[in-house]
């Protein structure tokens, strides 16, 4: 809860707050998202119980400061660490939900890989040690999907942000719990609506790909 017992604000700016309440159905009948925001502010769209700009800004000013970023003031010595730093704030605030694919060899020289829910790991791991280079972010059998290529052992685990769809003709899929959109990690397939696939050149791992899903609320 935010200051004064009020629920936390769902957006960082008043414009984002209004846009969150414009649905896909609304947009089919409107000229643009800007028109949708205006109608929400006037009470013609959305829940009808909309904060005025001054109320929103007063609550935003009273809210506690966000947790500082673990990547701040770190000397990032690899493209992968820079890619994580570029996405840290957006994943912490919930504007983007990134899935990180890592393939490398473990301490037993076995080849392993995993699809990692970055936003979830940010809540469970100390990323100070990753960004400072003291430890490496590495696949775990508790990640969204884990595979040991030498032992032919695999696990899958849904997270607070993603549901794993493993038994599917299209291969491994992840469903975002916020907007219900599907992320397809097949490199030959379309990754999904509002999702981009970015291979990352790195000296830290054998293979890294990051899937960035922009969360569209109110759809």
Buried (B, 14 or more C-beta within 10 A) or exposed (E): EEEEEEEEBEBEEBBBBBBBBBBEEBBEEBEEBEBBBBBBBEEEBBEEEBBEEEEBEEBBEEBEEEEEBBBEEBEBEBBBBBBBBBBBBBBBEBBBBBBBBBBBEEEEEEBBBBBBBBBBBBEEBEBEEBBBBEEBBBBBBBBBBBBBEEEEEBBBBBBEBBBBBEEEEEEBBBBBBBBEBBBBBEEEEEBBBBBEBEEBEBEBBEEBBBBBBBBBBBB
